[in-house]
């Protein structure tokens, strides 16, 4: 039996797959290995295992786990495949739960590439709270235009859209009645925003939380339309155009990109970008990849 784990900072999808392709799926809180403590990670892992055990008994699903493929945000794996200090604590937890299983650790970007490209060459992109992209040769990532995070990059993602809007709002550049509606919908006085962004944990998650409100007011030709389209355009021009888009199609993974794919496709059309797929989450593609079905 194979266990596949795909974790972003917000949510984590777990899938146990039998050799015949039967699957059990569990969702837990996400894990970012660059920021979480080992006890916090261990708590999430045990939550998933408990859920699996309960589902297995109910569904009559049995089998020894022989492989674990663990993909996570904040997980950087050296070329030699060694377990980094960030993953060392997690490795001990997983090996205690799945003794004898081979364990692979990989980034969320490789998860996206394997999900949308399978064993074929292509460009893969993540458009969620953050963003990232790579050129995949069917086996490994051969080029990556660095995301640089929500302060220096993450163009096209939900956090950057929230940052762009918030910067305009604080400087009085958001037109009425949108500015007043926003102020009455959220606690966004200047000192609260400064505290949330500069002093508290997860500022990208905070800024990204405004994206649904912003997108709900999207109307072609409006101020918000200009902001949303500029965010996607920046991702295309600063990331995707650095790859050979004439030779490769682009597969997109991420709830933000999937939810607003009509806008993304419209913005991308003048650049000649061809999308192979735009999906919300990579787990189904990863199951197909590890079963050799794509």
N, C-alpha and C positions, 0 to 999 in steps of 0.2 A: 504494500500500500504506500502511496505517495502523499505527503502532506505539503501543501503549497501555502505560503503565507505572503500576503502583499499588504504592506503597511505604509500609510501616509501618516502625517502628523495628527490627523483628525480621526481617521477610522482605519481599521485593520480587517481585511478579509482572510479567512482561513478556509481551506478546502482540503478534505481528505478524499482521495480518489483510489478506488480499487482497480486492479488490473483490467477488469471488464468495463471500466468507465463509470461505474456508479459513484456518486459523490455525496458527501455531507458538507454543508456550508455553515459557517459560524462567523458572526461579525462582532468585533470588540472595539474598545477604544484604541486609537492609533498609537504608534510608538515612533518617536524620533530619537534614534540612538545617539545623536549628537548632543541632546539636551537632557534626556531622561536618566534617572539613577537606576542602578541594577535592581534594587527592591521594587521600584515602580514597574520596570519591564517584567520582572518575575511575576508580579501580581496579574498583569495582563495575560501572560502566557498561561498561568494556572487557571484563569477564568476561561480561556479558550479550551483547555484540555478538559475541564469539568463539563463544559457545554458539549464537547464531542462525546464524552463518555455517556452523558444522558441521552443524546441523540442516537448513539450506537445501540444502546440497550433497547430503545423504542423501535428503531428501524431494523434490528437484527443485523447490524453492519459490523463485520469482524475482519480482522486481518492484522498482521504484524507490519509496523511502519518500517520500511526499508530505506526511504529517501525523505529528506526534508529540504525544501527549497525556500529560503527565507529572503524576501526582498523588503527593504525598508528605507524610508527617508533618513538621511543623515548617516547612511552606512557606506563607507568608502572602503573598497577592497583593493589592496595592492595587486599588481600584475602577477605576483607569484601565488596569489590566492590565500595568503596567510590571514589568520584571524587578527584583526586589529584590536588594540586595547579597548576601543569603544564597544566591540562585540564580544570581548572575552567573557564578561559576566553572563551575557545571554547564552554563549556557547555552553557554559557550565550548566545552565538551567535546562537547555534543550537536550543535552546529552544525558542528563539525569532522567528526563522524561522518556526519551526515545533511545535507549541504549542499543548500540549496534547499528543504528541508522547512519547512512552517509548524510552529511549536512553541508549544503551550499549556502553561502552568504553573498548577496548581490544588492546593488543599488535599485532604487525605484525606477531609475532611468533604464536600466537593463530590463526590468520587468515590463516597462512600456514598450521597449523595442521588441522583445520576444513576443509580446501579446499582439502587436499590430503588424509585425513583419514576419513572424514565424521563423522559418529557416531561410528566408529570402532577404536580399539587400533592400534597404529603404531608409528613409528619414523618419525618425520617431520624435514626437513632441509631447510634453506634458503641459497641460493647461488646466491647473486647478487653482488652489490658493496662490501657489507659486507657479513657476514655469521652468522648463528645461528642454533641451533638444539634443539629438545626436544623429550621426550617420552610422548605420548598422550594416555589417557585411553578411549577415545571416548566421554568424557565430559570435561575434564580439562587436563592441563599440569601437569604431576606428577614428571617429572625430567627435568632439564635444565642444560646442560654443558654450562657455560657462554661463550658468544662470546668474551668479553673483549675488543672489539673495534679494530680498525686497527693498533693501536700501540702495544697492548699486545696480540692480537688474530686475529679474522676474517680470519683464515686460510681457503683456498679454494675460497675466494672471489676475485673480480676483483681488489680491492684496494691493497690487499696483494700481488697479482701477480705484480702489478705495483711497489709496494714498493721493492719487491725482485729484480726486473729488474733494478730499478733506483739505488739501493744500489750497485749492480754490475757495473753499468755504471759509477757511480761517482768514483769508485775505480779502473777503468780500467780493469775490469774482463769480460766485454762483448766482444766476439770475433768479428773480422772483417769478412765481411763488414757490419755486423749488427750494430755495434757501430756507424760507419760513417753515415749509412742510418738513424739511429735514430736521430743523432745530426743535420742532415740536414732537418729532418721532423718536429722537435719541437724546441722551445726556451728552451734549457735545459743546459745553462751554470750554473756553480756551484751556483752562488749567486741568480739566478732566482729560482732554485729548492729550495734552502734553504728558500727563502722568501715565496714561495708558500706553502711549507710544514709546516714551523714553525711560520709564521707570518700572513698568510691570512686565511680567512674562508674556510671551506669545503676541508681540505687537503685530505681526503679519496676520495672525488669525483675527485680531481685533479689527484691523483695517479691511480685511477680506469680508468681515461680517456685514459691511455696508453694501457690498456688491449686489445682492438680490434686490435691495431697495432701489438702488440706482438703475439697474436693468429693467425693473418694473415700469420705469418712466421713460423708457427708450421710445422715441418717435423720430422717424427719418427727418433729417435736417435740423434737429433741435440741438441745444447745448449738450445734453447728455449723449445724444447720438455721436456728436463730434468727439466727445471724450472717450466713449467706448470704442469707436472705430480707430481713434489715434492709438489707444492701448494695443489693439490687435495689430495695427500697422507697424508700431514700434517693434513688436515681436517678430514680425515678418522681415522687416528691413535690418534689424540688428542681430537676428539669429538665423532665421530660415534661409535668407538670401546668401549666407556664407557657405551653404551647401550647394551641390549641383542639382538644383531643382528641375533642370531640364531632363535629367537622366533618372531621377527617382521621384516616386510619389511620397506623400507625407501622411503618416498615420498619427492621429491625435488621441491621447488618453487624458481624461480629467473631467470632473463634473462641470467645471466652469465652461470649458470649451464645448462640451457636449450640449449643455443647456442652451448655449447661444451660438450654435453652429451655423445658423442661417446668416447671422451677421458676419461671422468669421469667414464663411465662404464668399460672401459679397466683397469683403475687404481684400481677400486673397486673389480673387479672379483677375484683376488687372496685372498681377505679377506672374501669371501663368502657373500658379501652384495647383497641383493635382492631389486631391485627398484620396487615399486608399480607404480610410475609415476614420470615423470620429466617434469614440466610445467613452462611456462614463467611467468604467473601471476595467482594469486589465485581467481580472481573475479568470474569466472564461477563456481568453486567449492563452493564458499561461497553462491552463489545464490541457488545452489542445496541443500546445508546444511540448509539454513534458510527456504527453502520451504519443507524440510523433504524428499528430493529426493535422499539423499546418506547417 
